Amino acid sequence: MDRQLAPIAHGVSWAQIDRLVEEALVRYDPAAAEEKRTAAQETRHVDIDLDQVGFDGTAEVTATLDIADALDLEAAVARRANLLGQLGCEDSLDVRRATALGEIARHDLALDLQIVDPDTGEITRTVPGRRVELIVHLNDTGGHTADGAVGRFANTRTPISPEQVKEWMGTPGTSVLVRPVIDLNGHQPVDSYEIPDRIRRQVTLADHHCTYPYCTRPAERCDLDHNIPHTQGGPTCRCNLNPKCRGHHRYKTSGLATCRTLSPGTYLWTLPSGLYLVDPTGTSDLTPRPGTTQPTEPPADTADPPDE
């Protein structure tokens, strides 16, 4: 490389030097080049950061793709962004490209996917399309004016502006469902073990995440557990139900932990490592020990509960 670059080094950019090094690697050490390529393929990823969503209603997306996939995505985004401009969208090109990516995602979710046997060509299974549900709460505290309107985006537990909600509602193909106001402290038990949708929604709105100490798995992705088992007379009601992720639900059911409801939203856990109080402010260790701030039991199971 030194011999080849020496005569032209004064007129070569760093990018050209990098390409020459890559070419030399492929030409003179193909095994190392293939190892490098395989390792790079393992770094592919798509990250959608929903933890930093704020009042502005935007999320950061980063990705590393195979170059063929990246070119296909670029062509699809550019084509749809151009079409949006032709249809009269006055947003900037960057904004139209971002909108185009969302439209591509919604189009894919609407499709039924077919699983085909590679040997026979027979369709063995059909995976139905899905709809993404945005859950938004609006609270008007300004009397007869709109100045006091506050929005909360339940999907990410963040505030959202009423103007953003209006924009979402105006998106073509959007279905809007207005639900009655739910009294989170209401007490309407049922006799059955099965949990009606109205009670399930009441519980998941009141307890936003798994109620096991320090666990933050969203309630929508948890099991709803009878603190007092239904077989022992425990009612199917908000007062006796709370969300637990699958791992912590099983851990309690095994008898290694107990959970007592002190009041709606406040729970006292007894674990082998001590007592823990869980309430809307977080987890409090009631048996502090030097150097220990969290329970030592197994972490949450990341598996989602089965569809019902």
C-alpha positions as CSV (number, residue, x, y, z in Angstrom):
1,M,0.0,0.0,0.0
2,D,2.9,2.4,0.8
3,R,4.4,1.8,-2.6
4,Q,1.2,2.2,-4.4
5,L,0.2,5.4,-2.5
6,A,3.5,7.1,-2.5
7,P,3.4,8.5,-6.0
8,I,-0.2,9.9,-5.6
9,A,-0.4,10.6,-1.9
10,H,-0.5,14.4,-2.4
11,G,-3.7,14.2,-4.5
12,V,-5.7,11.5,-2.7
13,S,-8.4,12.1,-0.2
14,W,-8.8,10.1,3.0
15,A,-11.9,8.5,1.5
16,Q,-9.9,7.3,-1.5
17,I,-7.2,5.9,0.8
18,D,-9.9,4.0,2.8
19,R,-11.2,2.5,-0.4
20,L,-7.7,1.5,-1.6
21,V,-7.1,-0.2,1.8
22,E,-10.4,-2.1,1.5
23,E,-9.5,-3.2,-2.0
24,A,-6.1,-4.4,-1.0
25,L,-7.6,-6.4,1.9
26,V,-10.0,-8.1,-0.5
27,R,-7.3,-8.7,-3.1
28,Y,-4.5,-10.0,-0.9
29,D,-6.3,-11.4,2.2
30,P,-9.7,-12.6,1.1
31,A,-10.2,-14.7,4.3
32,A,-9.7,-11.7,6.5
33,A,-12.0,-9.6,4.3
34,E,-14.8,-12.2,4.5
35,E,-14.3,-12.4,8.3
36,K,-14.6,-8.6,8.5
37,R,-17.7,-8.6,6.3
38,T,-19.4,-11.3,8.4
39,A,-18.7,-9.5,11.6
40,A,-20.1,-6.2,10.1
41,Q,-23.3,-8.0,9.1
42,E,-23.8,-9.0,12.8
43,T,-23.9,-5.3,13.8
44,R,-27.1,-4.7,11.8
45,H,-29.9,-3.2,13.9
46,V,-32.8,-0.8,14.0
47,D,-33.3,1.2,17.2
48,I,-36.5,3.2,17.8
49,D,-36.0,5.2,21.0
50,L,-39.4,5.4,22.7
51,D,-37.8,6.2,26.1
52,Q,-37.0,9.8,25.2
53,V,-40.3,10.8,23.7
54,G,-41.3,14.2,24.9
55,F,-44.0,16.8,24.5
56,D,-42.9,17.5,20.9
57,G,-44.2,14.1,19.8
58,T,-41.1,12.9,18.0
59,A,-38.9,9.8,18.4
60,E,-35.3,9.2,17.3
61,V,-34.7,6.3,14.9
62,T,-31.2,4.9,14.0
63,A,-30.3,1.9,12.0
64,T,-27.4,-0.1,10.4
65,L,-28.6,-2.1,7.4
66,D,-27.3,-4.3,4.7
67,I,-26.5,-2.1,1.8
68,A,-29.0,-3.7,-0.5
69,D,-31.7,-3.2,2.1
70,A,-30.6,0.4,2.7
71,L,-30.9,1.1,-1.1
72,D,-34.3,-0.4,-1.2
73,L,-35.4,1.6,1.8
74,E,-34.0,4.8,0.3
75,A,-35.8,4.2,-3.0
76,A,-39.1,3.6,-1.2
77,V,-38.8,6.6,1.1
78,A,-37.7,8.9,-1.7
79,R,-40.5,7.7,-4.0
80,R,-43.2,8.2,-1.5
81,A,-41.8,11.5,-0.3
82,N,-41.8,12.8,-3.9
83,L,-45.4,11.6,-4.3
84,L,-46.5,13.4,-1.1
85,G,-45.1,16.6,-2.7
86,Q,-47.0,16.0,-5.9
87,L,-50.2,15.5,-3.9
88,G,-49.8,19.0,-2.4
89,C,-47.9,18.4,0.8
90,E,-46.1,21.6,1.6
91,D,-43.7,20.2,4.2
92,S,-40.0,20.2,3.6
93,L,-38.3,17.2,1.9
94,D,-36.9,16.0,5.2
95,V,-40.4,16.1,6.9
96,R,-41.9,14.4,3.9
97,R,-39.3,11.6,4.0
98,A,-40.1,11.1,7.7
99,T,-43.8,11.0,7.0
100,A,-43.2,8.5,4.1
101,L,-41.4,6.1,6.4
102,G,-44.4,6.1,8.8
103,E,-46.8,5.5,5.8
104,I,-44.6,2.5,4.7
105,A,-44.9,1.0,8.1
106,R,-48.7,1.4,8.3
107,H,-49.0,-0.1,4.8
108,D,-47.0,-3.2,5.9
109,L,-49.0,-3.6,9.1
110,A,-52.2,-3.8,7.1
111,L,-51.0,-6.7,4.9
112,D,-51.6,-10.4,5.6
113,L,-48.3,-12.3,5.5
114,Q,-48.2,-15.8,4.1
115,I,-45.8,-18.5,5.3
116,V,-44.8,-20.7,2.3
117,D,-43.2,-24.1,2.5
118,P,-39.9,-23.8,0.6
119,D,-40.1,-27.3,-0.7
120,T,-43.7,-27.5,-2.0
121,G,-44.6,-23.9,-2.4
122,E,-47.8,-24.6,-0.3
123,I,-49.1,-21.8,2.0
124,T,-48.8,-23.3,5.4
125,R,-49.9,-20.3,7.5
126,T,-51.2,-16.8,7.2
127,V,-50.2,-14.1,9.7
128,P,-52.9,-11.5,9.7
129,G,-52.1,-7.8,9.6
130,R,-52.1,-5.7,12.7
131,R,-53.2,-2.2,13.7
132,V,-51.2,-0.1,16.0
133,E,-53.4,1.5,18.7
134,L,-52.4,5.0,20.0
135,I,-53.9,5.6,23.4
136,V,-54.3,9.3,24.2
137,H,-56.0,10.9,27.2
138,L,-57.1,14.5,27.2
139,N,-57.9,16.4,30.4
140,D,-59.4,19.8,30.2
141,T,-58.8,21.7,33.4
142,G,-59.4,25.2,31.9
143,G,-63.2,25.3,32.3
144,H,-64.8,26.5,29.0
145,T,-61.6,27.4,27.3
146,A,-59.0,25.1,25.6
147,D,-56.1,26.8,27.3
148,G,-56.1,24.2,30.1
149,A,-56.2,21.1,27.9
150,V,-53.5,18.6,28.7
151,G,-52.8,15.4,26.7
152,R,-51.1,12.3,27.8
153,F,-49.7,9.7,25.4
154,A,-50.3,6.4,27.2
155,N,-48.1,4.4,24.8
156,T,-45.0,6.1,26.1
157,R,-46.3,7.6,29.4
158,T,-45.4,11.1,28.2
159,P,-47.3,14.4,27.9
160,I,-48.5,15.3,24.4
161,S,-50.0,18.5,23.0
162,P,-53.6,18.7,21.9
163,E,-52.5,19.9,18.5
164,Q,-50.5,16.7,18.0
165,V,-53.5,14.7,18.9
166,K,-55.6,16.6,16.3
167,E,-52.9,16.0,13.7
168,W,-53.0,12.2,14.4
169,M,-56.8,12.1,14.2
170,G,-56.6,13.8,10.8
171,T,-54.3,11.1,9.4
172,P,-56.0,9.3,6.5
173,G,-57.3,5.8,7.5
174,T,-57.4,6.7,11.2
175,S,-60.2,5.2,13.3
176,V,-61.1,7.2,16.4
177,L,-62.7,5.5,19.4
178,V,-63.9,7.6,22.3
179,R,-64.2,5.6,25.5
180,P,-66.3,6.6,28.5
181,V,-64.4,8.0,31.4
182,I,-63.2,5.2,33.7
183,D,-63.3,5.6,37.5
184,L,-59.9,4.2,38.5
185,N,-61.1,3.7,42.1
186,G,-64.4,2.2,41.1
187,H,-65.4,-1.2,42.7
188,Q,-67.5,-3.4,40.4
189,P,-66.4,-7.0,41.0
190,V,-67.6,-10.0,38.9
191,D,-68.1,-13.6,40.0
192,S,-66.0,-15.2,37.3
193,Y,-62.2,-15.8,37.3
194,E,-62.0,-14.3,33.8
195,I,-61.3,-10.6,33.8
196,P,-63.7,-8.4,31.7
197,D,-62.2,-5.8,29.4
198,R,-63.6,-2.9,31.4
199,I,-61.8,-4.1,34.6
200,R,-58.6,-5.0,32.7
201,R,-58.5,-1.5,31.3
202,Q,-59.2,0.0,34.7
203,V,-56.3,-1.9,36.3
204,T,-53.8,-1.1,33.5
205,L,-54.7,2.6,33.6
206,A,-54.3,2.8,37.4
207,D,-51.1,0.7,37.7
208,H,-48.8,1.7,34.8
209,H,-46.3,-1.2,35.1
210,C,-45.5,-4.5,36.9
211,T,-46.0,-4.0,40.6
212,Y,-43.1,-6.2,41.6
213,P,-40.3,-4.2,43.3
214,Y,-38.3,-2.1,40.9
215,C,-39.9,-3.8,37.8
216,T,-40.9,-1.3,35.0
217,R,-42.5,-3.6,32.4
218,P,-45.6,-1.8,31.0
219,A,-48.9,-3.0,32.4
220,E,-50.3,-3.6,28.9
221,R,-47.6,-6.4,28.5
222,C,-48.2,-8.0,31.9
223,D,-50.5,-10.6,33.3
224,L,-53.3,-9.4,35.7
225,D,-52.9,-11.4,38.9
226,H,-55.4,-12.0,41.7
227,N,-53.5,-11.1,44.8
228,I,-55.8,-13.2,46.9
229,P,-56.3,-16.3,44.6
230,H,-59.8,-16.6,43.1
231,T,-60.0,-20.2,44.5
232,Q,-59.6,-18.7,48.0
233,G,-62.4,-16.2,47.6
234,G,-60.4,-13.4,46.1
235,P,-62.7,-11.2,44.0
236,T,-62.1,-10.3,40.3
237,C,-62.0,-6.6,40.9
238,R,-59.6,-3.6,40.8
239,C,-59.1,-4.0,44.6
240,N,-57.6,-7.5,44.2
241,L,-56.0,-7.3,40.7
242,N,-52.7,-5.8,39.7
243,P,-50.3,-6.3,36.8
244,K,-47.3,-8.6,37.1
245,C,-44.9,-9.5,34.3
246,R,-44.8,-13.2,33.4
247,G,-41.7,-14.0,35.4
248,H,-42.7,-12.2,38.6
249,H,-46.2,-13.6,38.3
250,R,-44.8,-17.1,38.3
251,Y,-42.4,-16.2,41.1
252,K,-45.3,-15.2,43.3
253,T,-47.4,-18.2,42.3
254,S,-44.6,-20.5,43.3
255,G,-45.0,-19.3,46.9
256,L,-41.5,-17.7,47.2
257,A,-43.1,-14.2,47.4
258,T,-46.3,-12.7,48.7
259,C,-48.0,-9.5,47.7
260,R,-50.5,-7.7,49.9
261,T,-52.7,-4.8,48.7
262,L,-52.7,-2.1,51.3
263,S,-54.8,0.2,49.2
264,P,-55.4,0.5,45.4
265,G,-52.0,1.2,43.9
266,T,-50.0,0.4,47.1
267,Y,-48.5,-3.0,47.6
268,L,-46.4,-4.7,50.3
269,W,-44.2,-7.4,49.0
270,T,-42.6,-10.1,51.2
271,L,-39.5,-11.6,49.6
272,P,-36.7,-13.8,50.9
273,S,-34.6,-10.7,50.8
274,G,-37.0,-8.5,52.8
275,L,-40.0,-6.3,52.7
276,Y,-40.7,-3.8,49.9
277,L,-43.4,-1.2,49.5
278,V,-44.5,-0.4,46.0
279,D,-46.7,2.6,45.4
280,P,-47.1,5.3,42.6
281,T,-43.8,7.0,43.7
282,G,-41.7,3.8,43.2
283,T,-40.3,1.1,45.4
284,S,-39.2,1.5,49.0
285,D,-37.0,-1.1,50.7
286,L,-38.4,-1.4,54.3
287,T,-35.5,-3.7,55.4
288,P,-32.4,-1.8,54.3
289,R,-29.1,-3.7,54.3
290,P,-25.6,-2.3,53.7
291,G,-24.7,-2.3,50.0
292,T,-28.1,-3.7,48.9
293,T,-30.8,-1.6,47.3
294,Q,-32.7,-4.0,45.2
295,P,-34.2,-7.5,45.7
296,T,-32.0,-10.4,44.6
297,E,-34.8,-12.5,43.1
298,P,-34.8,-13.5,39.4
299,P,-35.3,-10.6,36.9
300,A,-38.6,-10.1,35.0
301,D,-39.4,-12.6,32.3
302,T,-39.3,-10.7,29.0
303,A,-41.9,-12.9,27.3
304,D,-45.2,-11.2,26.6
305,P,-48.4,-12.8,27.9
306,P,-50.3,-14.9,25.3
307,D,-53.0,-13.2,23.2
308,E,-56.5,-13.7,24.6
